Amino acid sequence: MLSKLAIRNVKRSFKDYAIYHLNIPYQDGEIFKYLHQHNLVLEFQYLENSIYLKVEMHPKEINKYSKYLLKN
């Protein structure tokens, strides 16, 4: 079981993270793999030509993937 200090540190570490919606073409599958391994993927769906992702990540990191970002 996590101590209160550990829980507080985890919350502090992820406080700046945000949820983003991305659409990754299948030909860019390595990006999907990377995002899945290094971020919290909340949801994904295989579409006809791409993969939809709902992912929680730090805002500084989203700049690398801005061309895949879905506008709300």
N, C-alpha and C positions, 0 to 999 in steps of 0.2 A: 504494500500500500504506500502511496506517495505521501510524503510529509507535507505539512502546510507550507513550508518554505519552498519545497520543490514545486508545488502547485502554483504558488505565487510567482516563481521564476518562469515557469512555462507561460503563464498568462502575460507576464511582462514581455517575454520574448516575442509573442505573437500579436501583441496589441495593435501594431501598425498594419497588420495583414488585412487584405480586402478580398472580396469575392469578384471574380471576373468570368465572363462568358466568352469562350473562344470557339472558333470554327477552324479546325486544322485539316487541310487537304491530305488525302491518303499519301500522296507523294512526299509529304513532309512528316512521315510517320515517326522519324527519330525525335522530332520535337514533342510529339505525343508521349513517346517513351520517356524522354527526359522529364517532362512535366509530371508524369505519373510517379517517377522515382524520387523527385526532389520537392514536391509540393503536395498539398492535400487536395486530391481530386474528389470533389463532392458528388459529381455526377458526370457520366459520359454516355454518349449515344452514337452508334454507328449510323450515319446517314448515307444517301446514295453516293455522294462524291467527297465526303469529308467526315470528320469526327467532331461532334459537339462536345465541349468540355465546360463544366462549371468547376472552377478551381480557385482555391484560396492561396494567395501568394503575396509577397511583399510588393508594394507599389513600384519600387526601384527596378524590380525584375520584369515587370510587365512591359517596359519599353522595348525589350528584346522581341516581344511577341505582338507588338501593336498592330501589325498588318493582319493578324488573326482575330483581333479583338472585335466582338460584336457590339455595336452601339445600341444603347437602350433607348 
